[in-house]
Amino acid sequence: MSRFWTDLTARLTPYVPGEQPLGQKLVKLNTNENPYGPSPRVLEAIAATTGDSLRRYPDPDSSALKTAFAERAGLAPENIFLGNGSDEVLAHTFQALLKHREPLLFPDISYSFYPVWCELYGVPHQAVPLAEDFSIDVCAYPAKNGGILIPNPNAPTGVLLGLNQVRELLQANPDSVVVIDEAYIDFGGESATALIADHDNLLVIQTLSKSRSLAGLRVGVAFGHANLIEGLVRVKDSFNSYPLDVVAQRATLASLEDDQWFLECCQRVIATRERTAAQLTQRGFEVLPSAANFVFARHASRPAAEIFASLREREVIVRYFNKPRISEFLRISIGTDEEMDALQSALDEIL
């Protein structure tokens, strides 16, 4: 510990991202990256970026991109907020909307960055247990709270919360902000953006990293009532008034303009996910129902830590969480069909 650290720095337990191996040829199924590249239009937009545009500051409001997102969601530009990946958007949300006297509520098995932000920003919080089948029970969320944060589909489980259940949660908590983190919604769910017009307490956050294959660009977006968005802007402009660079704005706009590529890639991932789930089941795994670009599975007799290590020895990496209730599960990202076949071959050797 450095003698120059603040007390807060010393207390923090930072988020640990999935392994990003360098210089190794591995079957990488550990960080939920899209196995297919972005639309060719994205690469064209990046290549067409001029030196003159790079020497100038970008549009601080990302106006063209906000308009594009708004039109797709049937909303107005004032209902859109953009940031460097959904993680930054979520971080601003914690500061702007979720720090209150009552605790913030989120599932006990969920995105492990949530408690990190709570610690960093001093947000009181309470974990709400998932049901025995790892689904989210909206009736389990106490009415007295400082906000509710739900990943949908949940991570790392992949289990989807239906739109009617989201509506039920909103109606039961009209005086709290309800944040729906939809990082994986395009792989099998219906976005809660459809509910924004009727609920001024709803904020929906999405990312371009997964379904749009733009994890390397870091672009995230929030949809919500203008008052919620204004709160995010106030925090953003007190931190970094130019969050999205020129390349990110242009590339993301190009991606949004190519729906055919986007839809085809999502369908390919979904088809491979269903095939993978069936193959894992045949090999003795229990696989939770997934609406994401990954599956969450545990074997009937072999420890997850053992399988994880054995896969790594065979140059296949997946994600293992040594945590209560899920220590026997592996989270397996969906890759190409060839990558998933390599996974199954490695599992056949191990099992």
C-alpha positions in Angstrom: 0.0 0.0 0.0 1.4 3.4 -1.0 1.8 6.0 1.8 0.2 8.5 -0.6 -3.0 6.7 -1.1 -6.2 8.1 0.4 -8.2 6.0 2.9 -10.8 5.4 0.1 -8.1 4.1 -2.3 -6.9 1.7 0.4 -10.4 0.4 1.1 -11.3 -0.3 -2.5 -11.6 -3.8 -4.0 -11.5 -3.1 -7.8 -13.5 -4.9 -10.4 -11.4 -7.7 -12.1 -12.2 -8.0 -15.8 -11.9 -11.2 -17.8 -8.5 -12.3 -19.0 -7.2 -10.7 -22.2 -4.3 -13.0 -23.2 -1.6 -11.4 -25.4 0.4 -13.3 -28.0 -1.4 -16.6 -27.4 -3.6 -18.4 -29.8 -6.5 -19.5 -27.6 -10.2 -20.3 -28.0 -11.3 -17.2 -26.1 -14.8 -17.7 -24.6 -14.4 -15.7 -21.4 -15.4 -12.0 -22.0 -18.7 -12.2 -24.0 -17.2 -10.5 -27.0 -19.1 -10.9 -30.3 -17.3 -13.5 -32.4 -18.2 -11.6 -35.6 -16.8 -8.3 -36.6 -18.7 -5.0 -36.9 -20.4 -3.9 -40.1 -18.1 -3.2 -43.0 -19.6 0.3 -42.9 -18.0 0.8 -39.5 -14.5 0.2 -41.0 -15.3 2.5 -43.9 -16.3 5.3 -41.5 -13.1 4.8 -39.5 -10.9 4.9 -42.6 -12.7 8.0 -43.9 -11.8 10.0 -40.7 -9.6 12.9 -41.7 -6.7 14.5 -39.8 -8.5 17.7 -39.7 -11.4 16.2 -37.8 -9.0 14.6 -35.4 -7.2 17.8 -34.5 -10.5 19.4 -33.4 -12.5 18.5 -30.4 -15.5 16.2 -31.1 -19.1 17.3 -30.9 -19.6 17.3 -27.1 -23.3 16.4 -27.4 -22.8 13.7 -30.1 -25.9 15.3 -31.7 -26.1 13.1 -34.8 -25.7 9.9 -32.8 -28.2 11.0 -30.2 -30.7 11.7 -33.0 -30.1 8.2 -34.5 -30.6 6.4 -31.2 -33.7 8.5 -30.4 -35.3 7.7 -33.8 -34.7 4.0 -33.3 -36.3 4.0 -29.9 -39.2 6.3 -30.8 -37.9 8.9 -28.4 -36.4 12.5 -28.6 -32.7 13.4 -28.4 -33.3 14.8 -25.0 -34.1 11.3 -23.9 -30.6 10.0 -24.8 -27.3 10.1 -23.0 -24.0 8.8 -24.4 -20.7 7.8 -22.7 -17.5 5.8 -23.0 -19.0 2.3 -22.8 -22.0 1.4 -20.6 -19.6 1.1 -17.6 -19.0 4.9 -17.7 -22.8 5.5 -18.2 -23.5 3.3 -15.2 -20.8 5.1 -13.1 -22.4 8.5 -13.8 -25.8 7.0 -13.0 -24.6 5.9 -9.5 -23.5 9.5 -8.8 -26.4 11.3 -10.4 -29.4 9.1 -9.6 -28.7 6.3 -7.2 -26.9 7.7 -4.1 -29.6 8.3 -1.5 -30.3 7.6 2.2 -32.1 4.3 1.5 -30.1 1.4 0.0 -29.8 0.7 -3.7 -31.1 -2.8 -4.5 -29.7 -5.2 -7.0 -29.5 -9.0 -7.3 -27.0 -10.9 -5.1 -25.7 -12.7 -8.2 -25.1 -10.0 -10.8 -22.6 -7.8 -12.5 -19.7 -7.7 -10.0 -19.0 -4.0 -10.9 -22.1 -2.9 -9.0 -20.7 -3.2 -5.5 -17.5 -1.7 -6.6 -19.2 1.5 -7.7 -21.2 1.5 -4.4 -17.9 1.4 -2.5 -16.3 4.0 -4.6 -19.2 6.5 -4.4 -20.4 5.7 -0.9 -23.8 4.3 -2.0 -25.6 2.3 0.6 -26.7 -1.0 -1.0 -28.5 -4.3 -0.4 -28.3 -7.5 -2.4 -31.6 -9.2 -3.1 -31.2 -13.0 -3.5 -32.2 -14.6 -6.8 -34.8 -17.3 -6.6 -33.7 -21.0 -6.4 -33.8 -21.3 -10.2 -31.6 -18.1 -10.5 -34.4 -16.0 -11.8 -35.2 -12.5 -10.5 -38.2 -12.3 -8.3 -39.5 -8.7 -8.6 -41.7 -9.2 -5.6 -38.6 -9.7 -3.4 -37.6 -6.1 -3.8 -38.5 -4.0 -0.8 -40.7 -0.9 -1.5 -38.4 1.2 0.7 -35.2 1.7 -1.4 -32.9 4.4 -2.9 -33.2 2.8 -6.4 -33.2 -0.5 -8.1 -30.6 -1.8 -10.6 -31.4 -4.9 -12.7 -29.3 -6.4 -15.4 -31.5 -7.9 -18.1 -30.7 -10.5 -19.2 -28.8 -11.0 -15.9 -25.1 -11.5 -15.8 -23.5 -14.0 -15.3 -26.6 -16.2 -15.4 -28.1 -15.1 -18.7 -31.6 -15.4 -17.4 -34.2 -12.9 -18.8 -36.7 -10.8 -17.0 -39.9 -10.4 -19.0 -41.2 -6.9 -20.0 -44.3 -7.4 -17.9 -42.2 -8.1 -14.8 -40.2 -4.9 -15.5 -43.4 -3.0 -15.7 -44.5 -4.6 -12.4 -41.3 -3.4 -10.8 -41.8 0.1 -12.1 -45.3 0.3 -10.9 -44.4 -0.9 -7.4 -41.6 1.7 -7.1 -42.9 5.0 -8.6 -40.7 7.1 -6.3 -37.4 5.3 -7.0 -35.3 5.2 -10.1 -35.3 1.8 -11.7 -32.3 1.2 -13.9 -32.4 -1.7 -16.4 -28.9 -2.6 -17.6 -29.5 -4.2 -21.1 -26.0 -5.1 -22.2 -27.2 -8.4 -23.7 -30.8 -7.6 -24.6 -30.3 -8.0 -28.4 -29.7 -11.7 -28.0 -33.2 -12.7 -27.0 -35.1 -10.1 -25.0 -37.4 -7.1 -25.6 -36.0 -3.7 -24.6 -37.6 -1.8 -21.7 -37.2 1.4 -23.8 -40.8 0.7 -24.8 -41.9 1.6 -21.3 -40.1 5.0 -21.0 -43.1 7.0 -22.2 -45.2 5.8 -19.3 -42.6 5.7 -16.6 -40.5 8.8 -15.7 -38.5 6.7 -13.2 -37.1 4.3 -15.8 -33.5 4.5 -17.1 -32.4 1.9 -19.7 -28.7 1.4 -20.3 -27.2 -0.4 -23.4 -23.8 -1.0 -24.9 -22.4 -1.2 -28.4 -19.8 -3.7 -27.2 -21.8 -6.9 -27.5 -24.4 -7.1 -30.3 -22.7 -4.4 -32.4 -19.2 -5.9 -32.0 -17.7 -2.5 -30.9 -16.1 -3.5 -27.6 -12.9 -1.8 -28.7 -14.6 1.6 -29.2 -16.2 2.0 -25.8 -19.7 3.4 -26.5 -22.6 3.2 -24.1 -26.1 4.8 -24.2 -28.8 5.5 -21.7 -32.5 6.1 -22.5 -34.9 7.8 -20.1 -37.1 10.8 -19.2 -35.5 14.1 -19.9 -35.1 14.9 -16.2 -33.1 11.7 -15.6 -30.9 12.5 -18.6 -30.3 16.0 -17.4 -29.0 14.6 -14.1 -26.5 12.4 -16.0 -25.4 15.4 -18.2 -24.7 17.5 -15.1 -22.4 14.8 -13.7 -20.8 14.2 -17.1 -20.1 17.8 -17.7 -18.5 18.0 -14.3 -16.2 15.2 -15.2 -15.5 15.0 -19.0 -17.5 17.2 -21.4 -16.1 15.4 -24.5 -16.8 11.7 -23.7 -17.1 10.3 -27.2 -14.3 10.9 -29.7 -14.8 11.6 -33.4 -14.0 8.0 -34.5 -16.4 6.5 -32.0 -19.2 8.8 -33.0 -18.8 8.2 -36.7 -18.3 4.4 -36.4 -21.3 4.0 -34.1 -23.5 5.9 -36.5 -22.3 3.7 -39.4 -23.2 0.6 -37.3 -26.7 1.9 -36.5 -27.3 2.4 -40.3 -26.6 -1.3 -41.1 -29.4 -3.2 -39.4 -29.2 -6.1 -41.7 -25.6 -6.9 -40.6 -26.6 -6.4 -36.9 -29.6 -8.7 -37.1 -27.8 -11.4 -39.0 -24.9 -11.5 -36.5 -27.3 -11.7 -33.6 -29.2 -14.6 -35.2 -26.0 -16.4 -35.8 -25.0 -16.1 -32.1 -28.5 -17.2 -31.0 -28.4 -20.3 -33.2 -24.9 -21.2 -31.9 -26.0 -20.6 -28.3 -28.9 -23.0 -28.6 -26.8 -25.7 -30.3 -24.1 -25.2 -27.6 -26.7 -25.5 -24.8 -28.0 -28.8 -26.2 -24.5 -30.2 -26.6 -23.5 -29.3 -23.0 -26.7 -30.9 -21.8 -25.8 -34.1 -23.6 -22.4 -34.0 -21.8 -24.0 -33.9 -18.3 -24.3 -30.1 -17.8 -27.2 -28.2 -16.4 -27.5 -25.1 -18.5 -29.6 -22.1 -17.3 -32.0 -20.7 -19.9 -30.0 -17.9 -21.6 -31.1 -14.8 -23.6 -27.5 -13.5 -23.8 -24.4 -14.3 -25.9 -23.2 -16.7 -23.2 -24.4 -19.7 -21.3 -24.1 -20.5 -17.6 -23.6 -24.2 -16.9 -22.6 -26.7 -14.2 -21.7 -30.3 -14.5 -23.6 -33.0 -12.6 -20.5 -34.5 -11.1 -17.3 -32.7 -12.1 -16.2 -29.5 -10.2 -16.3 -26.3 -12.2 -12.8 -25.3 -11.0 -11.4 -28.5 -12.3 -13.1 -28.2 -15.7 -12.0 -24.6 -15.9 -8.3 -25.5 -15.3 -8.4 -28.5 -17.7 -9.9 -26.3 -20.5 -7.2 -23.7 -19.9 -4.6 -26.5 -20.4 -6.2 -27.2 -23.7 -6.1 -23.5 -24.7 -9.8 -22.9 -24.2 -10.6 -20.1 -21.7 -14.0 -19.6 -20.1 -15.0 -17.6 -17.0 -15.1 -19.1 -13.5 -16.5 -17.2 -10.5 -15.4 -18.7 -7.1 -18.4 -17.1 -5.3 -21.3 -18.4 -3.1 -24.1 -20.2 -5.0 -22.3 -20.1 -8.4 -18.9 -21.7 -7.6 -19.9 -24.8 -9.6 -20.9 -22.9 -12.7 -18.9 -21.8 -15.7 -19.8 -18.9 -17.9 -19.1 -19.7 -21.5 -19.2 -17.0 -24.1 -20.6 -17.9 -27.5 -18.0 -17.9 -30.2 -18.0 -19.1 -33.8 -19.3 -22.6 -34.6 -15.7 -23.7 -35.0 -14.7 -22.3 -31.6 -17.6 -24.0 -29.9 -16.7 -27.2 -31.6 -13.2 -26.9 -30.1 -14.8 -26.4 -26.7 -16.9 -29.5 -27.1 -13.9 -31.6 -28.2 -11.9 -30.3 -25.2 -14.8 -31.2 -22.9 -14.9 -34.7 -24.4 -11.3 -35.2 -23.5 -11.8 -33.9 -20.0 -15.0 -35.7 -19.2 
